[in-house]
Amino acid sequence: MEDFSKAQGHWILARMGKKVLRPGGKELTQKLVAALNVSAKDHITEFAPGLGYTASLALNAGPASYIGVDADEKAVAFLQKNIKGSNVRFELGNAAHTGIAGASRDKVFGEAMLTMHADHRKTEIIKEAHRILKKGGLYAIHELGLQNADETLKAEIQKDLALAIKVNARPLAIAEWSALLEKEGFAVKQTFTNSMHLLEPGRIIKDEGFFRTLKIGLNILLHPAAGKRIVQMRRTFKKHQQHMNAVVIIAEKQS
Ligand SMILES: C[S@@+](CC[C@H](N)C(=O)[O-])C[C@H]1O[C@@H](n2cnc3c(N)ncnc32)[C@H](O)[C@@H]1O
């Protein structure tokens, strides 16, 4: 029996059929992929491919190789079954310790996965991206941002998010995300932002399409306990919508 009252928010949304689980939606993901400009010469790695939307987009560019590392066994099994290719590999593992050879990748990217870790864990993952990238290689992130939030408000947002999504989410201001990357040897090349409208009807239809949105709605009606949690998440996102956004940063390994 599934316990929707205790489950993590992204798991509930995925269970209801939601495929796009990153804060800036497909729109910001498409900007991230375009900015990476993947070519046939590139060896690329994705941290936390989840359900594989970005993996498919990046693979359309025909990279030399792709390795996706996700910590969720079910996600990896799903990806291995659904996305195949001779140069494509999905591995179960922690993005902070991938086992991938040092200085072997041209591009690394990850979405909606650093936010859910404490700052020292974010740094471990950023260090790993740096380790496996070649000099001049690109690291792209797509995460939850904060805007015009002082320390008191930041703490309140973190507390409200923890209660609503049952994950100790720690969004950061764009300057803080940039500083974390710069501290580990990256230079920020480009940034993009979008509103944090993950659970707004307009964004859901844009991300999922009309029929999938109907299906998600029906699933929620059939699972009232999940519906209750989703209403609570949406209320929290709405309460803080002036102070939260979605952030994409494209950074280059310096040395
Ligand atoms: C919110 S989902 C985002 C998934 C996907 N990137 C997306 O945007 O749709 C979180 C995913 O991140 C994965 N994840 C979180 N921390 C991770 C880590 N340190 N290493 C590998 N995967 C991680 C989880 O297993 C889960 O599949």
The ligand as an ORCA input file, in Angstrom:
! r2SCAN-3c Opt
* xyz 0 1
  C      13.269     15.608     -8.731
  S      13.883     14.225     -9.594
  C      14.625     15.027    -11.015
  C      14.830     14.071    -12.106
  C      15.203     14.643    -13.470
  N      16.533     15.242    -13.486
  C      14.191     15.641    -13.917
  O      14.481     16.826    -13.898
  O      13.094     15.221    -14.289
  C      15.152     13.721     -8.598
  C      16.000     12.557     -9.134
  O      17.321     12.823     -8.719
  C      17.945     11.625     -8.360
  N      19.063     11.981     -7.476
  C      19.041     12.813     -6.424
  N      20.250     12.907     -5.862
  C      21.089     12.130     -6.596
  C      22.471     11.831     -6.525
  N      23.256     12.354     -5.586
  N      22.981     10.991     -7.440
  C      22.219     10.457     -8.404
  N      20.901     10.704     -8.527
  C      20.334     11.538     -7.632
  C      16.852     10.830     -7.715
  O      17.141      9.449     -7.710
  C      15.667     11.186     -8.612
  O      15.567     10.286     -9.701
*
